């Protein structure tokens, strides 16, 4: 904030998302979803942060949902 930074985009997977959500370090979350099925392999991680995103601690609500071709983007605001 001292440097004049007001917005920061953090792109990551489940671990980084979970850390930001647990610490309440967000104002908005843009969640992109694709209907494309990825074969699950041993090192594949699933997105498990949805319960944190919608949990009582974060008090988030869906602001808007849009279709982008076959994909969907949902914006959650705290």
PDB file of N, CA, C and O in Angstrom:
ATOM      1  N   UNK A   1       0.827  -1.186   0.000  1.00  0.00           N
ATOM      2  CA  UNK A   1       0.000   0.000   0.000  1.00  0.00           C
ATOM      3  C   UNK A   1       0.875   1.256   0.000  1.00  0.00           C
ATOM      4  O   UNK A   1       0.559   2.237  -0.673  1.00  0.00           O
ATOM      5  N   UNK A   2       1.941   1.222   0.732  1.00  0.00           N
ATOM      6  CA  UNK A   2       2.856   2.359   0.805  1.00  0.00           C
ATOM      7  C   UNK A   2       3.462   2.659  -0.564  1.00  0.00           C
ATOM      8  O   UNK A   2       3.743   3.815  -0.883  1.00  0.00           O
ATOM      9  N   UNK A   3       3.664   1.618  -1.372  1.00  0.00           N
ATOM     10  CA  UNK A   3       4.244   1.787  -2.707  1.00  0.00           C
ATOM     11  C   UNK A   3       3.216   2.202  -3.753  1.00  0.00           C
ATOM     12  O   UNK A   3       3.560   2.383  -4.921  1.00  0.00           O
ATOM     13  N   UNK A   4       1.963   2.354  -3.348  1.00  0.00           N
ATOM     14  CA  UNK A   4       0.932   2.761  -4.283  1.00  0.00           C
ATOM     15  C   UNK A   4       0.229   1.605  -4.971  1.00  0.00           C
ATOM     16  O   UNK A   4      -0.554   1.822  -5.896  1.00  0.00           O
ATOM     17  N   UNK A   5       0.494   0.385  -4.537  1.00  0.00           N
ATOM     18  CA  UNK A   5      -0.141  -0.786  -5.139  1.00  0.00           C
ATOM     19  C   UNK A   5      -1.520  -0.961  -4.520  1.00  0.00           C
ATOM     20  O   UNK A   5      -1.660  -1.088  -3.304  1.00  0.00           O
ATOM     21  N   UNK A   6      -2.524  -0.965  -5.369  1.00  0.00           N
ATOM     22  CA  UNK A   6      -3.907  -1.095  -4.890  1.00  0.00           C
ATOM     23  C   UNK A   6      -4.553  -2.397  -5.358  1.00  0.00           C
ATOM     24  O   UNK A   6      -5.516  -2.869  -4.754  1.00  0.00           O
ATOM     25  N   UNK A   7      -4.026  -2.970  -6.425  1.00  0.00           N
ATOM     26  CA  UNK A   7      -4.563  -4.217  -6.970  1.00  0.00           C
ATOM     27  C   UNK A   7      -3.419  -5.175  -7.237  1.00  0.00           C
ATOM     28  O   UNK A   7      -2.347  -4.778  -7.692  1.00  0.00           O
ATOM     29  N   UNK A   8      -3.664  -6.436  -6.948  1.00  0.00           N
ATOM     30  CA  UNK A   8      -2.668  -7.464  -7.175  1.00  0.00           C
ATOM     31  C   UNK A   8      -3.380  -8.703  -7.684  1.00  0.00           C
ATOM     32  O   UNK A   8      -4.356  -9.155  -7.085  1.00  0.00           O
ATOM     33  N   UNK A   9      -2.898  -9.250  -8.777  1.00  0.00           N
ATOM     34  CA  UNK A   9      -3.459 -10.474  -9.331  1.00  0.00           C
ATOM     35  C   UNK A   9      -2.548 -11.624  -8.913  1.00  0.00           C
ATOM     36  O   UNK A   9      -1.342 -11.597  -9.159  1.00  0.00           O
ATOM     37  N   UNK A  10      -3.137 -12.624  -8.285  1.00  0.00           N
ATOM     38  CA  UNK A  10      -2.408 -13.810  -7.890  1.00  0.00           C
ATOM     39  C   UNK A  10      -3.024 -14.977  -8.633  1.00  0.00           C
ATOM     40  O   UNK A  10      -4.203 -15.281  -8.455  1.00  0.00           O
ATOM     41  N   UNK A  11      -2.232 -15.628  -9.462  1.00  0.00           N
ATOM     42  CA  UNK A  11      -2.715 -16.775 -10.218  1.00  0.00           C
ATOM     43  C   UNK A  11      -2.029 -18.011  -9.671  1.00  0.00           C
ATOM     44  O   UNK A  11      -0.802 -18.096  -9.628  1.00  0.00           O
ATOM     45  N   UNK A  12      -2.836 -18.957  -9.259  1.00  0.00           N
ATOM     46  CA  UNK A  12      -2.227 -20.152  -8.699  1.00  0.00           C
ATOM     47  C   UNK A  12      -3.205 -21.297  -8.613  1.00  0.00           C
ATOM     48  O   UNK A  12      -4.361 -21.192  -9.022  1.00  0.00           O
ATOM     49  N   UNK A  13      -2.727 -22.366  -8.086  1.00  0.00           N
ATOM     50  CA  UNK A  13      -3.543 -23.548  -7.916  1.00  0.00           C
ATOM     51  C   UNK A  13      -4.151 -23.607  -6.534  1.00  0.00           C
ATOM     52  O   UNK A  13      -4.359 -22.587  -5.877  1.00  0.00           O
ATOM     53  N   UNK A  14      -4.427 -24.803  -6.116  1.00  0.00           N
ATOM     54  CA  UNK A  14      -5.149 -25.029  -4.874  1.00  0.00           C
ATOM     55  C   UNK A  14      -4.388 -24.549  -3.642  1.00  0.00           C
ATOM     56  O   UNK A  14      -4.986 -23.963  -2.740  1.00  0.00           O
ATOM     57  N   UNK A  15      -3.091 -24.787  -3.592  1.00  0.00           N
ATOM     58  CA  UNK A  15      -2.325 -24.432  -2.385  1.00  0.00           C
ATOM     59  C   UNK A  15      -2.249 -22.919  -2.175  1.00  0.00           C
ATOM     60  O   UNK A  15      -2.501 -22.434  -1.072  1.00  0.00           O
ATOM     61  N   UNK A  16      -1.907 -22.180  -3.215  1.00  0.00           N
ATOM     62  CA  UNK A  16      -1.797 -20.726  -3.065  1.00  0.00           C
ATOM     63  C   UNK A  16      -3.172 -20.110  -2.803  1.00  0.00           C
ATOM     64  O   UNK A  16      -3.300 -19.181  -2.006  1.00  0.00           O
ATOM     65  N   UNK A  17      -4.199 -20.634  -3.478  1.00  0.00           N
ATOM     66  CA  UNK A  17      -5.557 -20.143  -3.258  1.00  0.00           C
ATOM     67  C   UNK A  17      -5.982 -20.393  -1.823  1.00  0.00           C
ATOM     68  O   UNK A  17      -6.536 -19.507  -1.171  1.00  0.00           O
ATOM     69  N   UNK A  18      -5.728 -21.578  -1.337  1.00  0.00           N
ATOM     70  CA  UNK A  18      -6.099 -21.932   0.038  1.00  0.00           C
ATOM     71  C   UNK A  18      -5.417 -21.008   1.047  1.00  0.00           C
ATOM     72  O   UNK A  18      -6.050 -20.568   2.007  1.00  0.00           O
ATOM     73  N   UNK A  19      -4.134 -20.710   0.839  1.00  0.00           N
ATOM     74  CA  UNK A  19      -3.410 -19.820   1.751  1.00  0.00           C
ATOM     75  C   UNK A  19      -4.009 -18.416   1.771  1.00  0.00           C
ATOM     76  O   UNK A  19      -4.172 -17.829   2.840  1.00  0.00           O
ATOM     77  N   UNK A  20      -4.334 -17.880   0.611  1.00  0.00           N
ATOM     78  CA  UNK A  20      -4.939 -16.547   0.556  1.00  0.00           C
ATOM     79  C   UNK A  20      -6.318 -16.543   1.207  1.00  0.00           C
ATOM     80  O   UNK A  20      -6.655 -15.608   1.933  1.00  0.00           O
ATOM     81  N   UNK A  21      -7.112 -17.568   0.958  1.00  0.00           N
ATOM     82  CA  UNK A  21      -8.456 -17.632   1.531  1.00  0.00           C
ATOM     83  C   UNK A  21      -8.413 -17.804   3.040  1.00  0.00           C
ATOM     84  O   UNK A  21      -9.175 -17.151   3.752  1.00  0.00           O
ATOM     85  N   UNK A  22      -7.543 -18.663   3.542  1.00  0.00           N
ATOM     86  CA  UNK A  22      -7.441 -18.890   4.984  1.00  0.00           C
ATOM     87  C   UNK A  22      -7.031 -17.633   5.727  1.00  0.00           C
ATOM     88  O   UNK A  22      -7.441 -17.421   6.868  1.00  0.00           O
ATOM     89  N   UNK A  23      -6.226 -16.801   5.090  1.00  0.00           N
ATOM     90  CA  UNK A  23      -5.738 -15.582   5.738  1.00  0.00           C
ATOM     91  C   UNK A  23      -6.599 -14.351   5.424  1.00  0.00           C
ATOM     92  O   UNK A  23      -6.343 -13.261   5.935  1.00  0.00           O
ATOM     93  N   UNK A  24      -7.612 -14.536   4.587  1.00  0.00           N
ATOM     94  CA  UNK A  24      -8.493 -13.420   4.239  1.00  0.00           C
ATOM     95  C   UNK A  24      -7.798 -12.334   3.443  1.00  0.00           C
ATOM     96  O   UNK A  24      -8.139 -11.159   3.580  1.00  0.00           O
ATOM     97  N   UNK A  25      -6.831 -12.701   2.614  1.00  0.00           N
ATOM     98  CA  UNK A  25      -6.041 -11.733   1.861  1.00  0.00           C
ATOM     99  C   UNK A  25      -6.603 -11.483   0.468  1.00  0.00           C
ATOM    100  O   UNK A  25      -5.865 -11.522  -0.516  1.00  0.00           O
ATOM    101  N   UNK A  26      -7.882 -11.231   0.381  1.00  0.00           N
ATOM    102  CA  UNK A  26      -8.499 -10.989  -0.919  1.00  0.00           C
ATOM    103  C   UNK A  26      -9.734 -10.119  -0.753  1.00  0.00           C
ATOM    104  O   UNK A  26     -10.346 -10.072   0.314  1.00  0.00           O
ATOM    105  N   UNK A  27     -10.083  -9.436  -1.828  1.00  0.00           N
ATOM    106  CA  UNK A  27     -11.347  -8.705  -1.908  1.00  0.00           C
ATOM    107  C   UNK A  27     -12.257  -9.347  -2.948  1.00  0.00           C
ATOM    108  O   UNK A  27     -13.478  -9.388  -2.795  1.00  0.00           O
ATOM    109  N   UNK A  28     -11.623  -9.851  -4.017  1.00  0.00           N
ATOM    110  CA  UNK A  28     -12.380 -10.525  -5.068  1.00  0.00           C
ATOM    111  C   UNK A  28     -11.613 -11.748  -5.536  1.00  0.00           C
ATOM    112  O   UNK A  28     -10.382 -11.766  -5.544  1.00  0.00           O
ATOM    113  N   UNK A  29     -12.362 -12.767  -5.926  1.00  0.00           N
ATOM    114  CA  UNK A  29     -11.786 -13.981  -6.495  1.00  0.00           C
ATOM    115  C   UNK A  29     -12.458 -14.217  -7.834  1.00  0.00           C
ATOM    116  O   UNK A  29     -13.685 -14.238  -7.927  1.00  0.00           O
ATOM    117  N   UNK A  30     -11.657 -14.394  -8.863  1.00  0.00           N
ATOM    118  CA  UNK A  30     -12.155 -14.733 -10.201  1.00  0.00           C
ATOM    119  C   UNK A  30     -11.873 -16.223 -10.402  1.00  0.00           C
ATOM    120  O   UNK A  30     -10.716 -16.634 -10.491  1.00  0.00           O
ATOM    121  N   UNK A  31     -12.907 -17.008 -10.472  1.00  0.00           N
ATOM    122  CA  UNK A  31     -12.758 -18.447 -10.600  1.00  0.00           C
ATOM    123  C   UNK A  31     -13.140 -18.882 -12.009  1.00  0.00           C
ATOM    124  O   UNK A  31     -14.297 -18.774 -12.415  1.00  0.00           O
ATOM    125  N   UNK A  32     -12.147 -19.375 -12.746  1.00  0.00           N
ATOM    126  CA  UNK A  32     -12.368 -19.868 -14.105  1.00  0.00           C
ATOM    127  C   UNK A  32     -12.596 -21.367 -14.055  1.00  0.00           C
ATOM    128  O   UNK A  32     -11.852 -22.099 -13.403  1.00  0.00           O
ATOM    129  N   UNK A  33     -13.635 -21.818 -14.751  1.00  0.00           N
ATOM    130  CA  UNK A  33     -13.934 -23.254 -14.820  1.00  0.00           C
ATOM    131  C   UNK A  33     -14.093 -23.661 -16.267  1.00  0.00           C
ATOM    132  O   UNK A  33     -14.658 -22.940 -17.090  1.00  0.00           O
ATOM    133  N   UNK A  34     -13.578 -24.837 -16.547  1.00  0.00           N
ATOM    134  CA  UNK A  34     -13.672 -25.382 -17.885  1.00  0.00           C
ATOM    135  C   UNK A  34     -14.358 -26.743 -17.816  1.00  0.00           C
ATOM    136  O   UNK A  34     -14.130 -27.501 -16.873  1.00  0.00           O
ATOM    137  N   UNK A  35     -15.190 -27.057 -18.799  1.00  0.00           N
ATOM    138  CA  UNK A  35     -15.813 -28.374 -18.800  1.00  0.00           C
ATOM    139  C   UNK A  35     -14.848 -29.473 -19.256  1.00  0.00           C
ATOM    140  O   UNK A  35     -15.187 -30.656 -19.233  1.00  0.00           O
ATOM    141  N   UNK A  36     -13.658 -29.074 -19.666  1.00  0.00           N
ATOM    142  CA  UNK A  36     -12.670 -30.039 -20.155  1.00  0.00           C
ATOM    143  C   UNK A  36     -12.256 -30.973 -19.019  1.00  0.00           C
ATOM    144  O   UNK A  36     -11.918 -30.516 -17.927  1.00  0.00           O
ATOM    145  N   UNK A  37     -12.282 -32.238 -19.270  1.00  0.00           N
ATOM    146  CA  UNK A  37     -11.883 -33.253 -18.293  1.00  0.00           C
ATOM    147  C   UNK A  37     -10.400 -33.557 -18.457  1.00  0.00           C
ATOM    148  O   UNK A  37      -9.930 -33.860 -19.554  1.00  0.00           O
ATOM    149  N   UNK A  38      -9.680 -33.471 -17.362  1.00  0.00           N
ATOM    150  CA  UNK A  38      -8.259 -33.766 -17.353  1.00  0.00           C
ATOM    151  C   UNK A  38      -8.081 -35.126 -16.680  1.00  0.00           C
ATOM    152  O   UNK A  38      -8.604 -35.347 -15.587  1.00  0.00           O
ATOM    153  N   UNK A  39      -7.358 -36.029 -17.313  1.00  0.00           N
ATOM    154  CA  UNK A  39      -7.143 -37.333 -16.683  1.00  0.00           C
ATOM    155  C   UNK A  39      -6.421 -37.181 -15.345  1.00  0.00           C
ATOM    156  O   UNK A  39      -5.400 -36.499 -15.255  1.00  0.00           O
ATOM    157  N   UNK A  40      -6.951 -37.812 -14.328  1.00  0.00           N
ATOM    158  CA  UNK A  40      -6.341 -37.721 -12.993  1.00  0.00           C
ATOM    159  C   UNK A  40      -5.143 -38.655 -12.938  1.00  0.00           C
ATOM    160  O   UNK A  40      -5.236 -39.849 -13.222  1.00  0.00           O
ATOM    161  N   UNK A  41      -4.018 -38.066 -12.561  1.00  0.00           N
ATOM    162  CA  UNK A  41      -2.777 -38.824 -12.417  1.00  0.00           C
ATOM    163  C   UNK A  41      -2.335 -38.731 -10.966  1.00  0.00           C
ATOM    164  O   UNK A  41      -2.956 -38.035 -10.163  1.00  0.00           O
ATOM    165  N   UNK A  42      -1.288 -39.416 -10.643  1.00  0.00           N
ATOM    166  CA  UNK A  42      -0.800 -39.462  -9.266  1.00  0.00           C
ATOM    167  C   UNK A  42      -0.451 -38.070  -8.730  1.00  0.00           C
ATOM    168  O   UNK A  42      -0.740 -37.773  -7.571  1.00  0.00           O
ATOM    169  N   UNK A  43       0.161 -37.218  -9.545  1.00  0.00           N
ATOM    170  CA  UNK A  43       0.587 -35.899  -9.090  1.00  0.00           C
ATOM    171  C   UNK A  43      -0.451 -34.806  -9.372  1.00  0.00           C
ATOM    172  O   UNK A  43      -0.152 -33.623  -9.210  1.00  0.00           O
ATOM    173  N   UNK A  44      -1.642 -35.177  -9.782  1.00  0.00           N
ATOM    174  CA  UNK A  44      -2.700 -34.212 -10.085  1.00  0.00           C
ATOM    175  C   UNK A  44      -3.410 -33.788  -8.804  1.00  0.00           C
ATOM    176  O   UNK A  44      -3.787 -34.638  -7.997  1.00  0.00           O
ATOM    177  N   UNK A  45      -3.595 -32.489  -8.610  1.00  0.00           N
ATOM    178  CA  UNK A  45      -4.301 -31.970  -7.440  1.00  0.00           C
ATOM    179  C   UNK A  45      -5.661 -31.424  -7.856  1.00  0.00           C
ATOM    180  O   UNK A  45      -5.782 -30.773  -8.894  1.00  0.00           O
ATOM    181  N   UNK A  46      -6.656 -31.680  -7.071  1.00  0.00           N
ATOM    182  CA  UNK A  46      -7.988 -31.138  -7.319  1.00  0.00           C
ATOM    183  C   UNK A  46      -8.134 -29.809  -6.595  1.00  0.00           C
ATOM    184  O   UNK A  46      -7.430 -29.544  -5.620  1.00  0.00           O
ATOM    185  N   UNK A  47      -9.047 -28.977  -7.072  1.00  0.00           N
ATOM    186  CA  UNK A  47      -9.333 -27.706  -6.415  1.00  0.00           C
ATOM    187  C   UNK A  47     -10.229 -27.976  -5.213  1.00  0.00           C
ATOM    188  O   UNK A  47     -11.389 -28.356  -5.372  1.00  0.00           O
ATOM    189  N   UNK A  48      -9.701 -27.784  -4.029  1.00  0.00           N
ATOM    190  CA  UNK A  48     -10.440 -28.093  -2.804  1.00  0.00           C
ATOM    191  C   UNK A  48     -10.788 -26.852  -1.989  1.00  0.00           C
ATOM    192  O   UNK A  48     -11.241 -26.974  -0.851  1.00  0.00           O
ATOM    193  N   UNK A  49     -10.589 -25.680  -2.540  1.00  0.00           N
ATOM    194  CA  UNK A  49     -10.771 -24.440  -1.778  1.00  0.00           C
ATOM    195  C   UNK A  49     -12.169 -23.841  -1.883  1.00  0.00           C
ATOM    196  O   UNK A  49     -12.424 -22.774  -1.325  1.00  0.00           O
ATOM    197  N   UNK A  50     -13.072 -24.508  -2.586  1.00  0.00           N
ATOM    198  CA  UNK A  50     -14.412 -23.943  -2.762  1.00  0.00           C
ATOM    199  C   UNK A  50     -15.136 -23.781  -1.428  1.00  0.00           C
ATOM    200  O   UNK A  50     -15.838 -22.790  -1.231  1.00  0.00           O
ATOM    201  N   UNK A  51     -14.981 -24.731  -0.512  1.00  0.00           N
ATOM    202  CA  UNK A  51     -15.645 -24.612   0.795  1.00  0.00           C
ATOM    203  C   UNK A  51     -15.074 -23.437   1.587  1.00  0.00           C
ATOM    204  O   UNK A  51     -15.807 -22.771   2.319  1.00  0.00           O
ATOM    205  N   UNK A  52     -13.779 -23.179   1.450  1.00  0.00           N
ATOM    206  CA  UNK A  52     -13.185 -22.010   2.100  1.00  0.00           C
ATOM    207  C   UNK A  52     -13.710 -20.719   1.489  1.00  0.00           C
ATOM    208  O   UNK A  52     -14.006 -19.759   2.200  1.00  0.00           O
ATOM    209  N   UNK A  53     -13.822 -20.704   0.181  1.00  0.00           N
ATOM    210  CA  UNK A  53     -14.288 -19.509  -0.519  1.00  0.00           C
ATOM    211  C   UNK A  53     -15.699 -19.128  -0.095  1.00  0.00           C
ATOM    212  O   UNK A  53     -16.001 -17.951   0.105  1.00  0.00           O
ATOM    213  N   UNK A  54     -16.553 -20.123   0.037  1.00  0.00           N
ATOM    214  CA  UNK A  54     -17.957 -19.861   0.364  1.00  0.00           C
ATOM    215  C   UNK A  54     -18.263 -19.999   1.852  1.00  0.00           C
ATOM    216  O   UNK A  54     -19.417 -19.865   2.260  1.00  0.00           O
ATOM    217  N   UNK A  55     -17.247 -20.265   2.661  1.00  0.00           N
ATOM    218  CA  UNK A  55     -17.461 -20.468   4.094  1.00  0.00           C
ATOM    219  C   UNK A  55     -17.824 -19.194   4.835  1.00  0.00           C
ATOM    220  O   UNK A  55     -17.679 -18.085   4.319  1.00  0.00           O
ATOM    221  N   UNK A  56     -18.296 -19.379   6.047  1.00  0.00           N
ATOM    222  CA  UNK A  56     -18.734 -18.251   6.887  1.00  0.00           C
ATOM    223  C   UNK A  56     -17.600 -17.301   7.221  1.00  0.00           C
ATOM    224  O   UNK A  56     -17.820 -16.099   7.371  1.00  0.00           O
ATOM    225  N   UNK A  57     -16.381 -17.831   7.339  1.00  0.00           N
ATOM    226  CA  UNK A  57     -15.234 -16.994   7.706  1.00  0.00           C
ATOM    227  C   UNK A  57     -14.996 -15.884   6.680  1.00  0.00           C
ATOM    228  O   UNK A  57     -14.696 -14.751   7.055  1.00  0.00           O
ATOM    229  N   UNK A  58     -15.127 -16.199   5.402  1.00  0.00           N
ATOM    230  CA  UNK A  58     -14.819 -15.226   4.349  1.00  0.00           C
ATOM    231  C   UNK A  58     -16.023 -14.391   3.917  1.00  0.00           C
ATOM    232  O   UNK A  58     -15.856 -13.350   3.282  1.00  0.00           O
ATOM    233  N   UNK A  59     -17.218 -14.830   4.250  1.00  0.00           N
ATOM    234  CA  UNK A  59     -18.435 -14.079   3.916  1.00  0.00           C
ATOM    235  C   UNK A  59     -18.461 -13.644   2.454  1.00  0.00           C
ATOM    236  O   UNK A  59     -18.747 -12.486   2.147  1.00  0.00           O
ATOM    237  N   UNK A  60     -18.165 -14.564   1.574  1.00  0.00           N
ATOM    238  CA  UNK A  60     -18.167 -14.230   0.150  1.00  0.00           C
ATOM    239  C   UNK A  60     -19.503 -14.569  -0.478  1.00  0.00           C
ATOM    240  O   UNK A  60     -20.233 -15.447  -0.017  1.00  0.00           O
ATOM    241  N   UNK A  61     -19.794 -13.857  -1.530  1.00  0.00           N
ATOM    242  CA  UNK A  61     -20.996 -14.154  -2.304  1.00  0.00           C
ATOM    243  C   UNK A  61     -20.657 -13.997  -3.774  1.00  0.00           C
ATOM    244  O   UNK A  61     -19.764 -13.236  -4.147  1.00  0.00           O
ATOM    245  N   UNK A  62     -21.378 -14.725  -4.590  1.00  0.00           N
ATOM    246  CA  UNK A  62     -21.146 -14.643  -6.024  1.00  0.00           C
ATOM    247  C   UNK A  62     -21.653 -13.298  -6.520  1.00  0.00           C
ATOM    248  O   UNK A  62     -22.820 -12.953  -6.335  1.00  0.00           O
ATOM    249  N   UNK A  63     -20.775 -12.554  -7.144  1.00  0.00           N
ATOM    250  CA  UNK A  63     -21.131 -11.242  -7.670  1.00  0.00           C
ATOM    251  C   UNK A  63     -21.706 -11.376  -9.071  1.00  0.00           C
ATOM    252  O   UNK A  63     -22.676 -10.707  -9.427  1.00  0.00           O
ATOM    253  N   UNK A  64     -21.089 -12.260  -9.865  1.00  0.00           N
ATOM    254  CA  UNK A  64     -21.537 -12.440 -11.249  1.00  0.00           C
ATOM    255  C   UNK A  64     -20.936 -13.715 -11.810  1.00  0.00           C
ATOM    256  O   UNK A  64     -19.880 -14.168 -11.368  1.00  0.00           O
ATOM    257  N   UNK A  65     -21.613 -14.280 -12.780  1.00  0.00           N
ATOM    258  CA  UNK A  65     -21.118 -15.443 -13.503  1.00  0.00           C
ATOM    259  C   UNK A  65     -21.317 -15.199 -14.993  1.00  0.00           C
ATOM    260  O   UNK A  65     -22.396 -14.798 -15.430  1.00  0.00           O
ATOM    261  N   UNK A  66     -20.265 -15.446 -15.762  1.00  0.00           N
ATOM    262  CA  UNK A  66     -20.294 -15.206 -17.194  1.00  0.00           C
ATOM    263  C   UNK A  66     -19.826 -16.445 -17.936  1.00  0.00           C
ATOM    264  O   UNK A  66     -19.031 -17.226 -17.414  1.00  0.00           O
ATOM    265  N   UNK A  67     -20.314 -16.623 -19.139  1.00  0.00           N
ATOM    266  CA  UNK A  67     -19.849 -17.685 -20.032  1.00  0.00           C
ATOM    267  C   UNK A  67     -18.803 -17.091 -20.968  1.00  0.00           C
ATOM    268  O   UNK A  67     -18.999 -16.015 -21.533  1.00  0.00           O
ATOM    269  N   UNK A  68     -17.701 -17.797 -21.125  1.00  0.00           N
ATOM    270  CA  UNK A  68     -16.647 -17.429 -22.058  1.00  0.00           C
ATOM    271  C   UNK A  68     -16.423 -18.637 -22.951  1.00  0.00           C
ATOM    272  O   UNK A  68     -15.645 -19.531 -22.618  1.00  0.00           O
ATOM    273  N   UNK A  69     -17.105 -18.658 -24.082  1.00  0.00           N
ATOM    274  CA  UNK A  69     -17.132 -19.844 -24.952  1.00  0.00           C
ATOM    275  C   UNK A  69     -17.681 -21.007 -24.142  1.00  0.00           C
ATOM    276  O   UNK A  69     -18.819 -20.938 -23.678  1.00  0.00           O
ATOM    277  N   UNK A  70     -16.911 -22.072 -23.956  1.00  0.00           N
ATOM    278  CA  UNK A  70     -17.379 -23.209 -23.155  1.00  0.00           C
ATOM    279  C   UNK A  70     -17.015 -23.069 -21.683  1.00  0.00           C
ATOM    280  O   UNK A  70     -17.503 -23.830 -20.848  1.00  0.00           O
ATOM    281  N   UNK A  71     -16.168 -22.110 -21.362  1.00  0.00           N
ATOM    282  CA  UNK A  71     -15.724 -21.901 -19.989  1.00  0.00           C
ATOM    283  C   UNK A  71     -16.679 -20.977 -19.238  1.00  0.00           C
ATOM    284  O   UNK A  71     -17.514 -20.297 -19.835  1.00  0.00           O
ATOM    285  N   UNK A  72     -16.535 -20.972 -17.923  1.00  0.00           N
ATOM    286  CA  UNK A  72     -17.338 -20.109 -17.061  1.00  0.00           C
ATOM    287  C   UNK A  72     -16.411 -19.351 -16.129  1.00  0.00           C
ATOM    288  O   UNK A  72     -15.455 -19.921 -15.603  1.00  0.00           O
ATOM    289  N   UNK A  73     -16.685 -18.074 -15.922  1.00  0.00           N
ATOM    290  CA  UNK A  73     -15.964 -17.297 -14.926  1.00  0.00           C
ATOM    291  C   UNK A  73     -16.969 -16.816 -13.888  1.00  0.00           C
ATOM    292  O   UNK A  73     -17.998 -16.231 -14.228  1.00  0.00           O
ATOM    293  N   UNK A  74     -16.664 -17.066 -12.635  1.00  0.00           N
ATOM    294  CA  UNK A  74     -17.486 -16.595 -11.526  1.00  0.00           C
ATOM    295  C   UNK A  74     -16.659 -15.627 -10.706  1.00  0.00           C
ATOM    296  O   UNK A  74     -15.493 -15.890 -10.413  1.00  0.00           O
ATOM    297  N   UNK A  75     -17.257 -14.512 -10.336  1.00  0.00           N
ATOM    298  CA  UNK A  75     -16.564 -13.506  -9.539  1.00  0.00           C
ATOM    299  C   UNK A  75     -17.198 -13.521  -8.161  1.00  0.00           C
ATOM    300  O   UNK A  75     -18.408 -13.348  -8.013  1.00  0.00           O
ATOM    301  N   UNK A  76     -16.365 -13.731  -7.160  1.00  0.00           N
ATOM    302  CA  UNK A  76     -16.809 -13.739  -5.768  1.00  0.00           C
ATOM    303  C   UNK A  76     -16.233 -12.525  -5.069  1.00  0.00           C
ATOM    304  O   UNK A  76     -15.050 -12.217  -5.217  1.00  0.00           O
ATOM    305  N   UNK A  77     -17.059 -11.845  -4.317  1.00  0.00           N
ATOM    306  CA  UNK A  77     -16.637 -10.629  -3.630  1.00  0.00           C
ATOM    307  C   UNK A  77     -16.819 -10.812  -2.141  1.00  0.00           C
ATOM    308  O   UNK A  77     -17.802 -11.401  -1.690  1.00  0.00           O
ATOM    309  N   UNK A  78     -15.874 -10.307  -1.387  1.00  0.00           N
ATOM    310  CA  UNK A  78     -15.937 -10.387   0.066  1.00  0.00           C
ATOM    311  C   UNK A  78     -16.565  -9.143   0.628  1.00  0.00           C
ATOM    312  O   UNK A  78     -16.708  -9.018   1.844  1.00  0.00           O
TER     313      UNK A  78
END
